[in-house]
Amino acid sequence: MYVPEGEFIMGSNDDELHEIKKVYGKRGGFEGYLFEAERPRRKIYTKSFFIDKYEVTNAQYKKFIDAAGYPTPRHWKNGTYPSGKADYPVLFVSWYDAKEYAKWARKRLPTEAEWEKAARGTDGRVYPWGNHFDPALTSTAESSLENMGDALCNVNTGNRVGKVKGDVSLYGAYDMGGNVREWTDSWYDEGKLKKVIKGGSWVDLSPKARAANREGIDPQGVSHIIGFRCVSDYGMRDKLLL
């Protein structure tokens, strides 16, 4: 999905964070979350790029494994993903795994700014779909069983990509609010110990579905709620393998 060059509004301001902390600051899942790391709310310029419409799926990752001889995620059996889960996001992949896949696919991982712009557009909206949270539009902990039932039935799969039709950004990218969190190529800390992950997942409450939400994870870490998607630079689209 094409994201044009130009400025967009990134991050959160004090008033936004105050309201979120007042309601959610002491709830489970937010212990230790550094709300201030989203500050300041500012304008950022990005060059144009293409971003994957969906999170990278098991079927796509399997092609990479077969072609490159790369190790499978730890929950796969006999060299393949769980039965019937071809169109589900690949999980239990580290940042290094995601980086290798992107390189093989002749793409790259998005920077934090690119990911956030693709999720929220240029008008500073809070969620991919607008400024107000609606659990019917995405797959988070508040959503109905219809939206998150697949993930609840098997915690190692998440939901089928694109299943929830309301969780789509202005640029046509799906599941940037919920389903699974996603790796980016940006460092979270000055010490370069953690990579930024963006977006919420089916186990997260709504504040983590905000486009400005950001967390730092050890790039070697893997999880049942972290996947990824790729981007490519403008002009490379016709050269891609996938």
N, C-alpha and C positions, 0 to 999 in steps of 0.2 A: 504494500500500500504506500502510495507516494506521499511524502511529507515535504512541503515546499520550504525553501530557505526563508529566513526572517526571524524576528524576535518573538518570544512568547513569555508569559509570566510564569516564573518558577518559584517554588517554595511557599512558605506560609508566613503570615504576620502574627504579631503578639496577640491581637484580639481573637483571631481564629484559634490559635493554640490554647488560649485561656479557656475558651468555651469547651474545647475537647477535653482538656485536662480536668476541668471541673466535673464532667460527667463520667469520663472513662479512666482518669488517671490512676485510680486505685483498684481497677478491675483486673481480673486475671488476663494475662497476655500482654499487659502493659508495664509489668514490673521491670524497671530498668530502661524502659524506652525513653530515649533522649529526644523529647519533643523539640527542644531548642535547636537540634541539628537540622531541622527543616528551615530555619531562618537564615537570611532574611527573604522576604518576598521581593523578587527583583526581576528585571528583564534580562533575558539571555538570548543571544543570537546563535542559530545553528545553520549550517549549510543544508541543502536539500538532501534527502536520502529516501530509501525504500525500507519499510519495516515489514516483517512477516505478518500476514493477516492473523495467523494463529500461533500459539505456542508450538514448539517443535514436538512432533508426535513420536510415539514408539515406532511406528512404521518408518518414519524418516530416519530416526536414529539407527534402526536396524540396517538400513542401506549403508550407512556410514560404518557400522561395525563389520559388516560383511566385506566391504570394499577395503577397509583400512586394517582389518584384523585387530580392532580395538576391543578392550575388555567390555563385557556387558554390565549394566547396572546390577547391583547385588541381589535384587529380588527376582531377576529373570531366571527361568529354568531352561536347561538344555539349549542355551544360546538364543532364546527368544523371549518376547514379552508375554504377559498373561493372555490367555485365549480371549478373543473378542475385543481386545483393547488397542487395536491398531491406531485408532484416531484419538487416543488419549495422550495427554502430555507425558513425555519421558520424565521420570523422576529418579531420585537418588543419583543425580549427576553433580559433580563438583564444578566449580568455576573452570578448572583446568579441562575437565571433560567437555564442557560447553564450548570452550575456546577451541579445542581440537576439532569438534564437529563443525564449528563455523569456518575454520580454516579449510577443512575438507570441502565444504559446500561453497567455497569461494565467497564467503560472506564474512561478517565479524559480529561481535557482540555490541549492542548499543551502548553509548555512554549514558550516564544517568540523565543528562539533559535531553538527549535524543529520546530516551524512553518516556520521560515525563511530557515532553512536547507531543509525542505521538498519542499519549493518553489523554491530555487535557486540552489540546489545541492552543489557540492564541488568545482566548478570551478569559483565561484565568479560572476556568471552571474547576470545581472541586473534584468531581468524579468524571469518568469518561463520558457519561450521558448528560451531565448537568451539575447543578449546585446542591441538589437535595438527594439524600440517600433513599433508595427504594429497594427493599430486599427482593422484590419481584424481578428486578432488572439484572441481578447478578447472583453469584454463588458465594455467599459468606455464611458465617455462623447464624445470622438472622434470617437467612433465606428459607424458603419452603422446601419440603422434601422433593418436590418436583424439580427444583433447581440443583439440589445437592445430593440427591439419593444415590447416584452412582458412586460418589466418593465415600459416603457413609457405609455402603455395602462392602467396599474394599479400599482400605485407607492407602493402599499402594498405587492407586490409579488416578485419583482426582476425578474430574468430570470430562466427558468427551468435549474436545475443543469446539467452540462455537455453539454449544448446546443452548446456552442462555442468550437469546437474541437481543436482549436489552443492553448487555454489557459490550457495547461497541463505541469506539471513539469517532470523532468527526472525520477521521481519515480512514475509517473502516477496519480498524484493528480490534479484534475480539478478546475478551477475557483479560483486560488490563486492570479491572477492578477486583475481580475474584478468580476463583478456580485454583491457581497455584501462584506462588510468588516467583519472581524471575530475576536471574542474574543480570548484572550490567558489567561493563568493562571498567567502571570508575572505582577508585579507591575511596573508602569511607573515612579513613583516618590518615593523618600526616605520617604516621609510622608505617603505612602501607602493610598493615596486618590483616585488614578486612576489606572485602569488596561490597559494594552497594547492591542490595536487592530491592526490588520495587514491586508494588502491587500487593493485594491481599490474597488470601486463600480461603478455601471452604471451611477452615477451622477458625478464621479470624473474624473479629468484630468489625463493624463498618468503618471506623477511623483508619484502619489499615487498607481500606479500598480506595482511600484518597490518593490522587496522583502525586501529591507532595510527600506522602509517607516514604520514609527511607530507613533502612536498617543495615548494619554492618555484619557480615558473616565471614568466617574463615574461608578462604577460597578453596581449601581442601575439604570443607564440610559437605555432607550430602544430607538430603531430607526428603520425606514423603510429601512435603508441601512446597518444594522448590523445583522449578523447571527453568526454561529460558526460551527466548525467540531471538532471531538474528536480524541484522540490517545489512544493507549494501549501499554503497555510495552511488549517487546519481551518475549514470553513464555505464554502470556495470550490469544493469538489469538483463540485457540480452546475452550476457556471458555466464549466467548462473547455471549451476547443475540442477537445482531444485526449483 
